[in-house]
């Protein structure tokens, strides 16, 4: 059984910020974020290939940047939590749910006449 990576991806954003805020050391928070991100990228590359790993890793990096921008408008913790939730949803839908479990287009059976 493969463990899901969505909690790791979202958790690394949250834990990275918590460490940075709690210790006052932004580099230490960055190390926590990077370790979680690298673990996810490694798992995605192994499971789904380099393209998926790069795409999801880029999305995580973008979420990190956007959290800084959004923090100016809504505060740091709300921004981190909102973007961690978005990353978790993206990763869950693109990497953790097996293809057979993904929701496809709605298909309605033909009407009986």
OpenMM code with the backbone's topology and positions (N, CA, C; nanometers):
from openmm import Vec3, app, unit

residues = "UNK UNK UNK UNK UNK UNK UNK UNK UNK UNK UNK UNK UNK UNK UNK UNK UNK UNK UNK UNK UNK UNK UNK UNK UNK UNK UNK UNK UNK UNK UNK UNK UNK UNK UNK UNK UNK UNK UNK UNK UNK UNK UNK UNK UNK UNK UNK UNK UNK UNK UNK UNK UNK UNK UNK UNK UNK UNK UNK UNK UNK UNK UNK UNK UNK UNK UNK UNK UNK UNK UNK UNK UNK UNK UNK UNK UNK UNK UNK UNK UNK UNK UNK UNK UNK UNK UNK UNK UNK UNK UNK UNK UNK UNK UNK UNK UNK UNK UNK UNK UNK UNK UNK UNK UNK UNK UNK UNK UNK UNK UNK UNK UNK".split()
positions = [
    Vec3(0.0836, -0.1181, 0.0000),
    Vec3(0.0000, 0.0000, 0.0000),
    Vec3(0.0886, 0.1252, 0.0000),
    Vec3(0.0552, 0.2175, -0.0881),
    Vec3(0.1339, 0.3401, -0.0994),
    Vec3(0.0756, 0.4491, -0.0105),
    Vec3(0.1571, 0.5089, 0.0740),
    Vec3(0.1044, 0.6185, 0.1561),
    Vec3(0.0749, 0.7402, 0.0681),
    Vec3(-0.0314, 0.8141, 0.0977),
    Vec3(-0.0609, 0.9332, 0.0198),
    Vec3(0.0431, 1.0429, 0.0452),
    Vec3(0.0666, 1.1219, -0.0571),
    Vec3(0.1658, 1.2289, -0.0450),
    Vec3(0.1024, 1.3654, -0.0189),
    Vec3(-0.0274, 1.3777, -0.0342),
    Vec3(-0.0928, 1.5065, -0.0107),
    Vec3(-0.0697, 1.5577, 0.1321),
    Vec3(-0.0825, 1.4729, 0.2350),
    Vec3(-0.0555, 1.5235, 0.3701),
    Vec3(0.0905, 1.5657, 0.3898),
    Vec3(0.1819, 1.4974, 0.3231),
    Vec3(0.3234, 1.5343, 0.3348),
    Vec3(0.3480, 1.6690, 0.2681),
    Vec3(0.2907, 1.6876, 0.1490),
    Vec3(0.3103, 1.8133, 0.0761),
    Vec3(0.2508, 1.9310, 0.1535),
    Vec3(0.1266, 1.9153, 0.1986),
    Vec3(0.0625, 2.0237, 0.2736),
    Vec3(0.1291, 2.0417, 0.4094),
    Vec3(0.1607, 1.9312, 0.4743),
    Vec3(0.2226, 1.9386, 0.6057),
    Vec3(0.3592, 2.0036, 0.6044),
    Vec3(0.4334, 1.9860, 0.4951),
    Vec3(0.5657, 2.0485, 0.4894),
    Vec3(0.5547, 2.2003, 0.4773),
    Vec3(0.4515, 2.2477, 0.4075),
    Vec3(0.4295, 2.3932, 0.4029),
    Vec3(0.3953, 2.4467, 0.5421),
    Vec3(0.3044, 2.3762, 0.6095),
    Vec3(0.2615, 2.4204, 0.7423),
    Vec3(0.3763, 2.4084, 0.8432),
    Vec3(0.4434, 2.2941, 0.8444),
    Vec3(0.5528, 2.2735, 0.9401),
    Vec3(0.6691, 2.3684, 0.9128),
    Vec3(0.6986, 2.3925, 0.7859),
    Vec3(0.8058, 2.4856, 0.7527),
    Vec3(0.7780, 2.6243, 0.8068),
    Vec3(0.6544, 2.6712, 0.7904),
    Vec3(0.6205, 2.8032, 0.8437),
    Vec3(0.6203, 2.8017, 0.9962),
    Vec3(0.5670, 2.6944, 1.0553),
    Vec3(0.5625, 2.6864, 1.2018),
    Vec3(0.7028, 2.6903, 1.2613),
    Vec3(0.7945, 2.6199, 1.2004),
    Vec3(0.9338, 2.6195, 1.2496),
    Vec3(0.9952, 2.7585, 1.2329),
    Vec3(0.9728, 2.8194, 1.1164),
    Vec3(1.0292, 2.9533, 1.0930),
    Vec3(0.9721, 3.0551, 1.1915),
    Vec3(0.8410, 3.0501, 1.2133),
    Vec3(0.7775, 3.1453, 1.3048),
    Vec3(0.8136, 3.1158, 1.4494),
    Vec3(0.8197, 2.9890, 1.4853),
    Vec3(0.8469, 2.9517, 1.6238),
    Vec3(0.9902, 2.9743, 1.6675),
    Vec3(1.0827, 2.9531, 1.5766),
    Vec3(1.2245, 2.9675, 1.6125),
    Vec3(1.2819, 3.1026, 1.5731),
    Vec3(1.2118, 3.1722, 1.4835),
    Vec3(1.2656, 3.2974, 1.4317),
    Vec3(1.3712, 3.2755, 1.3244),
    Vec3(1.3904, 3.1508, 1.2846),
    Vec3(1.4915, 3.1177, 1.1847),
    Vec3(1.4236, 3.0771, 1.0539),
    Vec3(1.4207, 3.1695, 0.9606),
    Vec3(1.3619, 3.1384, 0.8304),
    Vec3(1.4382, 3.0282, 0.7571),
    Vec3(1.5728, 3.0255, 0.7650),
    Vec3(1.6442, 2.9161, 0.6995),
    Vec3(1.6072, 2.7782, 0.7556),
    Vec3(1.5863, 2.7689, 0.8855),
    Vec3(1.5482, 2.6413, 0.9443),
    Vec3(1.4098, 2.5979, 0.8948),
    Vec3(1.3183, 2.6933, 0.8854),
    Vec3(1.1871, 2.6635, 0.8277),
    Vec3(1.1992, 2.6197, 0.6833),
    Vec3(1.2905, 2.6808, 0.6099),
    Vec3(1.3144, 2.6427, 0.4714),
    Vec3(1.3683, 2.5016, 0.4580),
    Vec3(1.4501, 2.4610, 0.5538),
    Vec3(1.5029, 2.3238, 0.5526),
    Vec3(1.3892, 2.2243, 0.5715),
    Vec3(1.2996, 2.2530, 0.6652),
    Vec3(1.1850, 2.1647, 0.6886),
    Vec3(1.0983, 2.1565, 0.5631),
    Vec3(1.0698, 2.2702, 0.5032),
    Vec3(0.9904, 2.2743, 0.3798),
    Vec3(1.0603, 2.1971, 0.2681),
    Vec3(1.1897, 2.2171, 0.2517),
    Vec3(1.2651, 2.1509, 0.1451),
    Vec3(1.2701, 1.9994, 0.1645),
    Vec3(1.2868, 1.9539, 0.2873),
    Vec3(1.2906, 1.8091, 0.3119),
    Vec3(1.1574, 1.7440, 0.2754),
    Vec3(1.0480, 1.8059, 0.3159),
    Vec3(0.9168, 1.7520, 0.2798),
    Vec3(0.8934, 1.7561, 0.1304),
    Vec3(0.9319, 1.8657, 0.0679),
    Vec3(0.9156, 1.8782, -0.0769),
    Vec3(0.9991, 1.7778, -0.1541),
    Vec3(1.1231, 1.7588, -0.1123),
    Vec3(1.2097, 1.6624, -0.1806),
    Vec3(1.1594, 1.5192, -0.1645),
    Vec3(1.1078, 1.4873, -0.0472),
    Vec3(1.0498, 1.3548, -0.0271),
    Vec3(0.9333, 1.3329, -0.1225),
    Vec3(0.8460, 1.4324, -0.1328),
    Vec3(0.7313, 1.4215, -0.2238),
    Vec3(0.7770, 1.4076, -0.3691),
    Vec3(0.8699, 1.4905, -0.4110),
    Vec3(0.9177, 1.4850, -0.5495),
    Vec3(0.9783, 1.3480, -0.5788),
    Vec3(1.0506, 1.2940, -0.4847),
    Vec3(1.1101, 1.1609, -0.5043),
    Vec3(1.0007, 1.0542, -0.5209),
    Vec3(0.8998, 1.0604, -0.4348),
    Vec3(0.7897, 0.9633, -0.4446),
    Vec3(0.7119, 0.9799, -0.5745),
    Vec3(0.6848, 1.1041, -0.6136),
    Vec3(0.6103, 1.1281, -0.7375),
    Vec3(0.6897, 1.0800, -0.8586),
    Vec3(0.8184, 1.1058, -0.8594),
    Vec3(0.9013, 1.0619, -0.9730),
    Vec3(0.9005, 0.9101, -0.9832),
    Vec3(0.9084, 0.8443, -0.8711),
    Vec3(0.9092, 0.6986, -0.8693),
    Vec3(0.7740, 0.6413, -0.9140),
    Vec3(0.6666, 0.7038, -0.8690),
    Vec3(0.5328, 0.6507, -0.8955),
    Vec3(0.4749, 0.6941, -1.0295),
    Vec3(0.5018, 0.8190, -1.0690),
    Vec3(0.4324, 0.8773, -1.1831),
    Vec3(0.5232, 0.9343, -1.2904),
    Vec3(0.6522, 0.9383, -1.2666),
    Vec3(0.7449, 0.9909, -1.3652),
    Vec3(0.7909, 1.1325, -1.3346),
    Vec3(0.8944, 1.1723, -1.4066),
    Vec3(0.9585, 1.3020, -1.3844),
    Vec3(0.8645, 1.4180, -1.4170),
    Vec3(0.7852, 1.4042, -1.5217),
    Vec3(0.6962, 1.5139, -1.5620),
    Vec3(0.5973, 1.5485, -1.4508),
    Vec3(0.5332, 1.4472, -1.3943),
    Vec3(0.4384, 1.4717, -1.2854),
    Vec3(0.5099, 1.5273, -1.1636),
    Vec3(0.6266, 1.4726, -1.1317),
    Vec3(0.7030, 1.5215, -1.0171),
    Vec3(0.7406, 1.6682, -1.0352),
    Vec3(0.7829, 1.7053, -1.1544),
    Vec3(0.8206, 1.8448, -1.1807),
    Vec3(0.6991, 1.9361, -1.1735),
    Vec3(0.5875, 1.8913, -1.2285),
    Vec3(0.4655, 1.9729, -1.2278),
    Vec3(0.4163, 1.9956, -1.0849),
    Vec3(0.4102, 1.8895, -1.0056),
    Vec3(0.3618, 1.9045, -0.8680),
    Vec3(0.4637, 1.9765, -0.7803),
    Vec3(0.5913, 1.9520, -0.8029),
    Vec3(0.6936, 2.0260, -0.7294),
    Vec3(0.6876, 2.1753, -0.7600),
    Vec3(0.6655, 2.2075, -0.8865),
    Vec3(0.6495, 2.3479, -0.9253),
    Vec3(0.5269, 2.4110, -0.8618),
    Vec3(0.4197, 2.3340, -0.8525),
    Vec3(0.2986, 2.3848, -0.7873),
    Vec3(0.3247, 2.4119, -0.6394),
    Vec3(0.4007, 2.3253, -0.5755),
    Vec3(0.4360, 2.3478, -0.4354),
    Vec3(0.5226, 2.4711, -0.4179),
    Vec3(0.6163, 2.4896, -0.5079),
    Vec3(0.7017, 2.6088, -0.5038),
    Vec3(0.6195, 2.7352, -0.5271),
    Vec3(0.5272, 2.7282, -0.6217),
    Vec3(0.4389, 2.8419, -0.6472),
    Vec3(0.3531, 2.8728, -0.5244),
    Vec3(0.3036, 2.7694, -0.4568),
    Vec3(0.2244, 2.7905, -0.3352),
    Vec3(0.3080, 2.8591, -0.2277),
    Vec3(0.4338, 2.8210, -0.2171),
    Vec3(0.5239, 2.8844, -0.1206),
    Vec3(0.5369, 3.0341, -0.1504),
    Vec3(0.5574, 3.0672, -0.2767),
    Vec3(0.5714, 3.2086, -0.3154),
    Vec3(0.4400, 3.2834, -0.2930),
    Vec3(0.3297, 3.2233, -0.3374),
    Vec3(0.1994, 3.2890, -0.3224),
    Vec3(0.1612, 3.3090, -0.1763),
    Vec3(0.2062, 3.2189, -0.0890),
    Vec3(0.1738, 3.2362, 0.0528),
    Vec3(0.2350, 3.3651, 0.1071),
    Vec3(0.3516, 3.4019, 0.0570),
    Vec3(0.4140, 3.5272, 0.1003),
    Vec3(0.3356, 3.6479, 0.0500),
    Vec3(0.2885, 3.6399, -0.0729),
    Vec3(0.2114, 3.7505, -0.1306),
    Vec3(0.0748, 3.7608, -0.0623),
    Vec3(0.0080, 3.6481, -0.0472),
    Vec3(-0.1244, 3.6465, 0.0137),
    Vec3(-0.1201, 3.6855, 0.1605),
    Vec3(-0.0091, 3.6573, 0.2278),
    Vec3(0.0051, 3.6922, 0.3687),
    Vec3(-0.0075, 3.8423, 0.3912),
    Vec3(0.0299, 3.9202, 0.2927),
    Vec3(0.0180, 4.0664, 0.3058),
    Vec3(-0.1276, 4.1089, 0.3133),
    Vec3(-0.2161, 4.0317, 0.2532),
    Vec3(-0.3577, 4.0674, 0.2502),
    Vec3(-0.4378, 4.0035, 0.3633),
    Vec3(-0.4088, 3.8765, 0.3966),
    Vec3(-0.4947, 3.8074, 0.4936),
    Vec3(-0.4204, 3.7589, 0.6178),
    Vec3(-0.2915, 3.7758, 0.6232),
    Vec3(-0.2129, 3.7287, 0.7367),
    Vec3(-0.1371, 3.6024, 0.7014),
    Vec3(-0.0318, 3.5761, 0.7764),
    Vec3(0.0576, 3.4656, 0.7433),
    Vec3(-0.0079, 3.3292, 0.7618),
    Vec3(-0.0617, 3.3022, 0.8812),
    Vec3(-0.1199, 3.1703, 0.9038),
    Vec3(-0.2367, 3.1393, 0.8104),
    Vec3(-0.3307, 3.2328, 0.7914),
    Vec3(-0.4387, 3.2018, 0.6964),
    Vec3(-0.3876, 3.1739, 0.5548),
    Vec3(-0.2865, 3.2479, 0.5125),
    Vec3(-0.2305, 3.2266, 0.3782),
    Vec3(-0.1655, 3.0896, 0.3677),
    Vec3(-0.0881, 3.0527, 0.4679),
    Vec3(-0.0207, 2.9223, 0.4656),
    Vec3(-0.1239, 2.8099, 0.4667),
    Vec3(-0.2240, 2.8206, 0.5514),
    Vec3(-0.3247, 2.7147, 0.5607),
    Vec3(-0.4077, 2.7039, 0.4333),
    Vec3(-0.4440, 2.8171, 0.3759),
    Vec3(-0.5224, 2.8158, 0.2518),
    Vec3(-0.4440, 2.7509, 0.1379),
    Vec3(-0.3195, 2.7902, 0.1225),
    Vec3(-0.2403, 2.7341, 0.0133),
    Vec3(-0.1979, 2.5901, 0.0399),
    Vec3(-0.1812, 2.5528, 0.1649),
    Vec3(-0.1535, 2.4125, 0.1966),
    Vec3(-0.2739, 2.3264, 0.1591),
    Vec3(-0.3944, 2.3762, 0.1845),
    Vec3(-0.5154, 2.3026, 0.1453),
    Vec3(-0.5243, 2.2897, -0.0064),
    Vec3(-0.4903, 2.3957, -0.0773),
    Vec3(-0.4931, 2.3907, -0.2237),
    Vec3(-0.3905, 2.2907, -0.2768),
    Vec3(-0.2712, 2.2902, -0.2187),
    Vec3(-0.1684, 2.1946, -0.2603),
    Vec3(-0.2137, 2.0522, -0.2305),
    Vec3(-0.2723, 2.0311, -0.1140),
    Vec3(-0.3197, 1.8974, -0.0782),
    Vec3(-0.4245, 1.8486, -0.1772),
    Vec3(-0.5181, 1.9351, -0.2141),
    Vec3(-0.6221, 1.8958, -0.3100),
    Vec3(-0.5617, 1.8626, -0.4464),
    Vec3(-0.4689, 1.9443, -0.4915),
    Vec3(-0.4046, 1.9196, -0.6205),
    Vec3(-0.3267, 1.7881, -0.6190),
    Vec3(-0.2461, 1.7685, -0.5172),
    Vec3(-0.1653, 1.6471, -0.5083),
    Vec3(-0.2551, 1.5242, -0.4959),
    Vec3(-0.3588, 1.5346, -0.4149),
    Vec3(-0.4499, 1.4213, -0.3980),
    Vec3(-0.5105, 1.3821, -0.5332),
    Vec3(-0.5558, 1.4818, -0.6079),
    Vec3(-0.6231, 1.4509, -0.7346),
    Vec3(-0.5263, 1.4064, -0.8442),
    Vec3(-0.4016, 1.4521, -0.8400),
    Vec3(-0.3078, 1.4220, -0.9477),
    Vec3(-0.2112, 1.3081, -0.9174),
    Vec3(-0.1883, 1.2788, -0.7903),
    Vec3(-0.0863, 1.1790, -0.7587),
    Vec3(-0.1332, 1.0686, -0.6650),
    Vec3(-0.2289, 1.0969, -0.5795),
    Vec3(-0.2638, 0.9980, -0.4780),
    Vec3(-0.3831, 0.9109, -0.5139),
    Vec3(-0.4783, 0.9642, -0.5862),
    Vec3(-0.5955, 0.8864, -0.6245),
    Vec3(-0.5590, 0.8026, -0.7457),
    Vec3(-0.5865, 0.6755, -0.7384),
    Vec3(-0.5567, 0.5869, -0.8514),
    Vec3(-0.6459, 0.6236, -0.9689),
    Vec3(-0.5987, 0.6017, -1.0919),
    Vec3(-0.6768, 0.6409, -1.2096),
    Vec3(-0.8192, 0.5867, -1.2106),
    Vec3(-0.8394, 0.4658, -1.1629),
    Vec3(-0.9738, 0.4081, -1.1635),
    Vec3(-1.0662, 0.4797, -1.0661),
    Vec3(-1.0097, 0.5472, -0.9658),
    Vec3(-1.0912, 0.6165, -0.8662),
    Vec3(-1.1186, 0.7618, -0.9037),
    Vec3(-1.0496, 0.8130, -1.0019),
    Vec3(-1.0706, 0.9519, -1.0413),
    Vec3(-1.2075, 0.9683, -1.1036),
    Vec3(-1.2693, 1.0770, -1.0712),
    Vec3(-1.4012, 1.1033, -1.1279),
    Vec3(-1.3848, 1.1470, -1.2726),
    Vec3(-1.4505, 1.0784, -1.3592),
    Vec3(-1.4481, 1.1138, -1.5005),
    Vec3(-1.5673, 1.2011, -1.5334),
    Vec3(-1.5896, 1.2247, -1.6613),
    Vec3(-1.7052, 1.3052, -1.6994),
    Vec3(-1.8336, 1.2303, -1.6645),
    Vec3(-1.9354, 1.3062, -1.6350),
    Vec3(-2.0649, 1.2445, -1.6045),
    Vec3(-2.1197, 1.1795, -1.7315),
    Vec3(-2.1567, 1.0575, -1.7174),
    Vec3(-2.2142, 0.9846, -1.8319),
    Vec3(-2.3506, 0.9359, -1.7887),
    Vec3(-2.4496, 0.9794, -1.8606),
    Vec3(-2.5855, 0.9387, -1.8293),
    Vec3(-2.6262, 0.8268, -1.9234),
    Vec3(-2.6908, 0.7246, -1.8702),
    Vec3(-2.7352, 0.6156, -1.9578),
    Vec3(-2.8449, 0.6652, -2.0517),
    Vec3(-2.8566, 0.6024, -2.1690),
    Vec3(-2.9614, 0.6451, -2.2610),
    Vec3(-3.0991, 0.6192, -2.1996),
    Vec3(-3.1938, 0.7039, -2.2370),
    Vec3(-3.3306, 0.6887, -2.1863),
    Vec3(-3.3976, 0.5682, -2.2499),
    Vec3(-3.4724, 0.5015, -2.1652),
    Vec3(-3.5513, 0.3897, -2.2193),
    Vec3(-3.6728, 0.4488, -2.2901),
    Vec3(-3.7052, 0.3943, -2.4057),
    Vec3(-3.8200, 0.4484, -2.4822),
    Vec3(-3.9339, 0.3538, -2.4819),
] * unit.nanometer
topology = app.Topology()
chain = topology.addChain("A")
for resn in residues:
    res = topology.addResidue(resn, chain)
    for name in ("N", "CA", "C"):
        topology.addAtom(name, app.Element.getBySymbol(name[0]), res)
